[in-house]
Amino acid sequence: MRRLLPLLIVAALAGCSAENKPLPPVQFTTGEPALRVNDQPVAEALLAEVARGRGLDLNNPEQRQRAIKELSDYVLLANFARKQTFEGDAQFAVTVEAQRLQGVANATMEAYARSHPISDQALKTEYEAQVAKAGTESYDFGQMLFDNEAEALKVSEALLAGKDWAAVYAEWQGKAKQAREFKDVRLVQLPAPELVEALKKLKPGEATKVPVKSQYGWHLMHLVATHPVTPPAFDAVGPELRKRMQARQGEVWMQKMRGEAVILDLKAPKGDPAAPAAAPAPPPPAAPPTPEKTQ
């Protein structure tokens, strides 16, 4: 979920209270003020949040001034909007509300992560599982991919007859859907489990004699060499791994709430059953992406 820093200004512009009275331009006033904009004190915590959202260090004088400039601009614009009674404009109000909801959602996800921390043991277990999944070797290999099985079988027949991979590759390179050489690829980077299993069974110099079927088409692969790989140290990847685990945990939680909710599209075309508003799954790529080297 994208973080929306300008929430600070739109929250300050968020219309009227339950008593239909205009809300103050700055609604968070807890704690010691860090600055004053005209007659409006602004809390240190609010300045710290602006700095956090922009990756600024308040102990750095130049960066602190950047944070102050941004926050004071928010306050000045909030005061201007209130004086101009912009909250009565429908487009203004809907823009503020959409961004306010996004900001509340962002903050809620962060609060959920804080209240459901990833334990050190769970982090260590995930690290070990990923290291095991990635394997201890990287692979240099060639691949030819075909749209139809008939062409793939012709290539397979040539290999079974004892023809050298390089000669077959040169003959079919321009006819295949994809013909490429890959270097230093980890098994975890391969886009289909069928390719993982096929590559693991080969020894350097060997090629698959039977086409391997995946969601992308029919593959023929030739293993050139393998190289030992040392996994990254736990301390080096732990923080980023924890973030990914928190994001995954948050998505599971959101899926549960979506499943328990009733979400109807009230403007759905007539004759179409109303269904939860969910984005369709993207189609698979036409061909496997180029594997990238694992850092």
N, C-alpha and C positions, 0 to 999 in steps of 0.2 A: 504494500500500500504506500503510495507516494506521500512523502512528508511535505506539508504545505506551510512554509514559514509565514507567509502573509496572513495566516490565521490571526495573528496578533492584532492586525488592524481590523479585519472584518468582524472579529469577535467584539471589538470595541465599538463597532458600528451596528451591532445586532439589535436594532429596533427599539421596542418598548417593553416595559415590564408588564407583569400581570395586571397591574393597576393602570395600564395604558399610559404610564409616565415614561418619558425618554430615559433610557439607561445612560449612565455617565460614560464619557468617551473611553476612559480607562477603568475597567471593572475589576481588575486584580490589583489590590492595594495592600496585600499582606506583607509584613516584614519591613525592613529598613529601606528607605528610598535611596536610589543610586544617583538620580538626577532629577532636575525639575525642568519642565517645559512650560514656560510662562508661569502660571500659578498651579500647574499640575505636577504633584510629586509622582515619580515613577519608581516602582520597586526594583531593588537589586536582583530579585529572583526573575523578574521579567527581562531585565537586561541579560542575565545569565542564559535564559532560554533562547533569546535572539542569537547570542554568541554561540551556543551549542548547535543551533540549527544551521549556522553559517560556518561552523568549524573555526571559530575565532577564539583566541586566548585573551581573556580579560586582563591577564597579567602583563601582556604586551601592550605598551601605550598606544602604538599605532592601530593595532587590532581593536583595542577597547574603543578608540574613537570611531572606528568604522561601525562597531555595534551600536554606539550611542547615536551616530548619525541615522542609522536605519531605524532604530526604535523611536527616536524623536520625530522622524518623518511620519511614522505611523500615527503618533499622537497628534501632530499638527493636522494631518489629513482627517483624523477622526473628529477633531474639534470643528474643522471646517464643514464636514458632512453634517454634523449635528446642527450647526448654525444655519445651514442651507436647507434643513429638514429633508435631506435626501431619502430618509427612510420611508417617506411617503411615495417614492417612485417605485413602481412594480419591478422594473428591471434591476434597480439597485438592490431591492429587498431580496429578490431571488438569487442574485449573485452572492450576496452576503450569506444567505442561508445555505446555499450549496457548499460554500467554502467553510462555513462554520461546522456543518455536518462532517465534512472531510477531516477537519481539524479534530473534532471530538472523536472520530473513528481512529485517527492516528494515535491520539493520546490514550484511548482505551486499549489499543493493541499494546502500547508500551507498558501501561499499567498491568495488563494481564501477564506480560512477560516478567515483570518485576515480582508479581505475586505467585508465579509458577516458574521459578528459576530452574535452569538445567543443572543438575548435580554434577559434581566433579567425576563421580563414578560413571554416570551416564555418558559424559563427554569422553571419558577414557575408553569406554566400551565402543562408542561410535567410531572413535579414531582407529581402534584395533580392527573393527569390522571393515572400515574403508581401506586400511592398509592391506588386509587379506584379500579384499575384492580387487584391488588394483594389481596385486601380484608383485613378484619380485623381479620381473623382467620386462623389458620393452622390446618391441618387435619392428624389424624392417621387413616389409613385404610388398609384393605387387598384387594388383587386383584388376580383374576385368568384370564388368557388370553388364548384364544384358536384360532387355525388356522381356524377351520371350525365351522359353525353355529350349526351343528347337535350335536356336543359334548357340546357346550355351552348351548343348549336347554335342554340336559339331566340334567346338573347341575341346570339349572333354574327350571326344574320340581321338583327336590328334595327340593329346597328352597321354592317353592310354596306349596309343601306338608307339610311344617312346619318343615323340618329338620334343625337342628342347623347349622349355618355357619361353626363353628369349625369342626364339623363332616364331612360336605361336603368338606371343604378345605382339611382335612386330606385324604379323599378318592381320591380326584382328583389332589392333589399336584404333584404327579409324572407323571400325564398324560397331564397336561396343558403345553402349550408353555412357560408360565411363571406363577409362583405362588409366590407372595411376600407380605411381610408386610412392609408398609411405615409409617414413623413417621415424624411429624412436617413439612408437605408439604404445601406450599402455592398454591392456585389455579393457579397462574400465572406460576408455575413450571410444571404443567401438560402438556403433549405433544400433546393433542388433545382437541378441544373445547367440543366434545361430553362427554369426561370424566369430564370436569369442570361442565357441566350442570347436569350430573348424580349425582356427589358428592354433589353438592349444595342442591339437593332435599332430601338427606338422613338425618335422625336423628341418633344420636349415638345408636348403636345396630341394625340398619336396614341394609339390603342388597338390591341390585338391583335384582328384581325378573325376569326381562327381560334382555337378553344380550344386551350390548351397543356396537354398531358397530362403529369402527373407521378405519383409514387407516392401523392399526396394526393387526386388527382381531376383535374378539368378547370378550368383557370384562364382568366380574361379579365382583362387588365391595361391600365391607362391611365396613361401617363407624364405627370405634371404639370410637373416641373422637375428640372433637375440642378444640382449645386453643386460647385465645385472643392474638393478635399480635399488638405490638406498632410499627408503621412504623419508619424507620430511620429518623433522623432530616434532614431537607432540607439542612442546612449548611454542614452536614457531607457528603452528597451524591452529592451535587450540582456540584462540579468540575468534577467528573467522568461522571455525567449525561450530562454536557455540552460537554465533549469530544465525547460522543456517539452521541449526536445530531449533532455535527459538522461532524462526520464521515458519518452519515446518509445523511446529507445535501450534502456532497461532492459526495456520491454515486448517489444521485438523479441527480445531475449536470452531472456526468459522463455518466449516462444512457441517458440523453438528448443528449449529444454530440455523443454518439455511435449511437443513433437513427437517427441523422442527417447526419452521415458519411456514406460513401460507402467503406466497408472493404471487399476485395475479396481475397480469397485464390488462388493464381495463380498456385499453385502446387496441387490443388485438383484432385483426380482421375477422369479420363475421364468418362463422363456420369453422374457424380454427380453435381448437381447445385451448383454454387459458392454461398456461404452464408457468412454473417458476422462471423468473428472468435469469437465465444462465447463458453464458456465451458458448457457442458451439465449439467442439474440439477442433483445433486446426488440423488440416490434412497433413499426412506425413510428407517429408521432402521427397522430391523426385529421385534423389540419389543421396548416398551417404555423405555427410559433410566431411571436409578434410579434418582429420584428427589433429588436435593441437598438442604440443608438448606439455606435459604436466610439470608444473614448477615444483 
